[in-house]
Amino acid sequence: MHTLNSTTITGAGLGLRRSLLNHISNDATQAVNFFEVAPENWINIGGKLGKQFRSLTEQYPFICHGLSLSLGSVDPLDEHLIQDIKAFMRQHGMTLYSEHLSYCSHGGHLYDLLPIPFTEEAVQYVAARIRRVQDILEQKIALENVSYYALPSQEMTEIEFFNAVIDAAECDILLDVNNIYVNSVNHNYDADSFLKAIPAERIAYLHVAGHYQQADNFLIDTHGANVIDPVWKLLGRTYELYGVLPTLLERDFNVPPLADLLTELASINSIQTAWTLQHAQQSA
């Protein structure tokens, strides 16, 4: 089993939505260093859309970001889907696959990412399922820290649970910076302390996104708005701790014109460049 090859992606990436296909194909922009797609939304796409998608995967590095493996569910793993994802990745030359540390099914899909109890029993159960996925894919996967709003059971903190699963599963990390910020506000913990506790050597890449502020102390992770200043600052702090890592902008709802998304990508590039210059000066 080989580890994630994060050297295939650098800089700033964008989550690909079908509404963007024509614009990206026509503009052939160089501002996007890599793209991320949910394989469930693209595996069976053919015709014009399929040809457009194949054209993009021939031009840009792509990452697979799964939505429906439901790693924390008591339902059996969908091993047929895992095999389809494996074939899809090979077809398009994708080397990274990530999923959420959550569940989204119980006798059928629930269409939401729900939290797994923070218990030792859950650690061992989920880790075994992750290892099975990795065995089928013949590579490590990256697990994303998710936003959550309530927990059915909690024997340990979020970071203790997350790190225990990562360690037991021997997998890598997709670190979602916005989710750290959202959870830190909703559950009243220190985002910087959470960030410092992440095992650096396992981080494959990062996510940033916008969210909705329901109240001063209650945020909803929507991916439907621009990234706010505190999240940009937390991204910069992540680079300070771990160096510049490939960083993807997520926008799933209220998707603006491509030009607006490229402006946010430019913000990622600016933060990355600033860290690189500062680090070079300190090393000189």
C-alpha positions in Angstrom: 0.0 0.0 0.0 1.4 3.4 -1.0 1.0 6.7 0.8 -0.9 9.7 -0.7 1.2 11.4 -3.3 0.6 15.0 -2.4 3.5 16.1 -4.6 1.1 16.0 -7.6 -0.8 19.0 -6.3 0.5 22.4 -5.2 -0.8 25.9 -4.7 -4.5 26.7 -4.8 -7.3 24.4 -6.0 -11.0 24.6 -6.7 -13.9 22.2 -6.2 -15.3 21.5 -9.7 -19.1 22.0 -10.2 -20.9 21.2 -13.5 -22.0 24.9 -13.8 -18.3 25.8 -14.1 -17.4 23.4 -16.9 -17.9 25.6 -19.9 -16.2 28.6 -18.3 -13.1 26.6 -17.3 -12.9 25.0 -20.6 -13.2 28.2 -22.5 -11.0 30.3 -20.2 -8.3 27.7 -19.8 -7.3 29.7 -16.8 -3.9 29.1 -15.2 -5.1 30.4 -11.8 -6.3 27.0 -10.7 -3.5 24.6 -9.8 -5.7 21.6 -9.3 -9.4 20.5 -9.0 -11.3 18.4 -6.6 -14.4 16.3 -7.5 -16.9 14.1 -5.7 -16.5 10.8 -7.6 -20.1 9.9 -7.0 -21.2 12.8 -9.2 -18.9 12.0 -12.1 -18.3 8.2 -12.4 -21.2 7.6 -14.8 -21.2 10.9 -16.7 -20.9 10.4 -20.4 -21.7 12.4 -23.6 -20.7 16.1 -23.8 -20.2 16.5 -20.1 -18.1 13.4 -19.9 -15.9 14.6 -22.8 -15.5 18.0 -21.1 -14.5 16.4 -17.9 -12.0 14.1 -19.5 -10.4 17.1 -21.3 -9.9 18.8 -17.9 -8.5 15.7 -16.2 -5.9 15.5 -19.0 -4.9 19.2 -18.4 -5.0 19.5 -14.6 -4.2 17.4 -11.5 -7.4 16.2 -9.8 -8.3 14.9 -6.4 -11.2 12.7 -5.4 -13.3 13.8 -2.4 -15.9 11.2 -1.5 -19.3 12.0 -0.1 -21.1 8.7 0.6 -18.8 5.9 2.0 -20.5 6.6 5.4 -17.4 5.4 7.3 -19.1 5.7 10.7 -22.3 3.9 9.7 -23.4 0.4 11.0 -24.5 -0.3 7.4 -22.1 -2.5 5.4 -19.4 -0.7 3.4 -20.4 -0.2 -0.2 -17.5 -2.1 -1.6 -18.9 -2.0 -5.2 -18.7 1.8 -4.9 -15.2 1.6 -3.7 -14.2 -0.5 -6.7 -15.9 2.0 -9.0 -14.0 4.8 -7.4 -10.7 2.9 -7.8 -11.4 2.4 -11.5 -12.5 6.1 -11.9 -9.3 7.3 -10.3 -7.1 5.1 -12.5 -9.0 6.2 -15.6 -8.4 9.9 -14.8 -4.9 9.6 -13.3 -6.0 10.7 -9.8 -3.7 9.7 -6.9 -5.5 11.3 -3.9 -8.7 10.2 -2.3 -10.3 11.7 0.7 -13.5 11.1 2.8 -15.3 12.5 5.8 -14.9 11.2 9.3 -18.7 10.9 9.7 -21.7 8.8 8.6 -24.5 9.5 6.1 -26.5 6.3 5.9 -28.7 4.1 8.1 -30.6 1.7 6.0 -30.4 4.2 3.2 -28.7 7.5 2.5 -29.5 10.4 4.8 -28.0 13.2 2.7 -26.2 14.8 5.6 -22.8 14.2 7.2 -23.5 13.2 10.8 -21.0 13.0 13.7 -19.6 9.7 15.0 -19.6 9.3 18.8 -16.3 10.3 20.4 -15.7 6.9 22.0 -12.9 4.3 22.0 -15.4 1.7 20.6 -16.1 4.1 17.7 -12.4 4.6 17.1 -11.7 0.9 16.6 -14.9 0.4 14.5 -14.3 3.3 12.1 -10.5 2.6 11.8 -11.2 -1.0 10.7 -13.6 0.3 8.0 -11.0 2.8 6.8 -8.3 0.1 6.6 -10.7 -2.0 4.5 -11.2 0.9 2.1 -7.5 1.4 1.9 -6.9 -2.3 1.2 -9.4 -2.2 -1.7 -8.0 1.0 -3.1 -4.4 -0.2 -2.5 -3.5 3.2 -1.1 -3.9 5.4 1.9 -6.8 7.8 2.1 -7.1 11.2 3.7 -9.7 11.7 6.4 -11.4 15.1 6.9 -12.3 16.6 10.2 -16.0 17.5 10.0 -18.2 20.2 11.4 -20.8 19.0 13.9 -23.6 20.5 16.0 -24.4 17.8 18.6 -22.9 14.5 19.7 -24.7 11.3 20.8 -21.8 10.3 23.1 -18.5 11.9 24.1 -15.7 10.1 26.1 -12.9 12.2 24.6 -12.5 15.5 22.9 -12.8 16.1 19.2 -9.1 16.3 18.6 -8.4 13.2 20.7 -11.0 11.3 18.8 -9.8 12.5 15.4 -6.1 11.7 16.1 -7.0 8.3 17.6 -8.8 7.3 14.4 -6.0 8.6 12.2 -3.5 6.6 14.2 -5.5 3.4 14.4 -6.4 3.5 10.7 -2.8 4.5 9.6 -4.4 7.0 7.2 -3.7 10.6 6.2 -5.5 13.9 6.8 -7.5 16.4 4.8 -7.5 19.3 7.2 -10.5 21.5 6.8 -9.6 24.9 8.3 -13.1 26.3 8.1 -14.4 23.3 10.1 -11.9 23.9 12.8 -13.1 27.5 13.1 -16.8 26.6 13.0 -16.4 23.9 15.6 -14.3 26.2 17.8 -17.1 28.8 17.9 -19.9 26.3 18.3 -18.2 24.2 21.0 -16.2 26.9 22.6 -12.7 25.5 22.2 -9.4 27.1 21.1 -8.8 26.7 17.3 -5.1 27.2 17.6 -4.7 24.5 20.2 -6.7 22.1 18.0 -4.4 23.0 15.1 -1.2 22.5 17.0 -2.3 19.0 18.0 -2.6 17.7 14.4 0.1 15.2 13.4 1.8 17.3 10.7 3.4 14.4 8.8 -0.1 13.1 7.9 -1.5 16.2 6.4 -2.1 15.7 2.6 -3.9 19.0 1.8 -6.3 21.6 3.2 -9.8 22.9 2.7 -11.1 26.4 3.2 -14.7 27.5 2.7 -17.4 30.0 3.8 -20.1 29.4 6.3 -23.4 31.0 7.6 -23.6 32.8 10.9 -26.8 31.9 12.6 -25.9 33.7 15.8 -22.7 35.0 17.5 -22.0 31.6 18.9 -23.6 29.4 16.3 -22.1 28.9 12.8 -23.4 26.6 10.0 -20.9 25.0 7.6 -22.7 25.7 4.3 -19.9 26.2 1.7 -22.2 28.8 0.4 -20.5 32.1 1.1 -17.1 33.8 0.8 -14.3 32.8 3.3 -14.2 35.3 6.2 -11.2 37.0 7.7 -10.8 34.8 10.8 -10.7 31.7 8.6 -8.1 33.3 6.3 -6.0 34.1 9.4 -6.4 30.5 10.6 -5.1 29.3 7.2 -2.1 31.6 7.6 -1.5 30.1 11.0 -1.7 26.6 9.5 1.1 27.6 7.1 3.1 29.0 10.0 2.9 25.7 11.8 3.2 23.3 9.0 4.5 25.1 5.9 2.6 25.9 2.7 0.3 23.0 1.9 -2.0 22.5 -1.2 -5.2 24.3 -0.3 -8.6 23.9 -1.9 -11.5 26.4 -2.0 -14.9 24.7 -1.5 -18.0 26.4 -2.9 -21.1 24.1 -3.1 -24.0 26.5 -2.9 -24.7 30.1 -4.2 -21.9 29.4 -6.6 -20.7 32.8 -8.0 -19.2 33.5 -11.4 -15.8 31.9 -12.0 -14.1 35.3 -11.8 -15.3 35.7 -8.2 -13.9 32.3 -7.2 -10.6 33.1 -8.8 -10.4 36.2 -6.6 -10.7 33.9 -3.5 -8.1 31.6 -5.1 -5.8 34.7 -5.4 -6.2 35.2 -1.7 -4.9 31.7 -1.0 -2.0 32.3 -3.3 -1.2 35.6 -1.6 -1.1 34.0 1.9 1.0 31.2 0.5 3.4 33.6 -1.2 3.7 35.8 2.0 4.6 32.8 4.1 7.2 31.6 1.5 8.8 35.0 1.3 8.9 35.4 5.1 10.4 31.9 5.5 13.0 32.6 2.9 14.0 35.8 4.7 14.2 34.1 8.0 16.4 31.3 6.5 18.8 33.8 4.8 
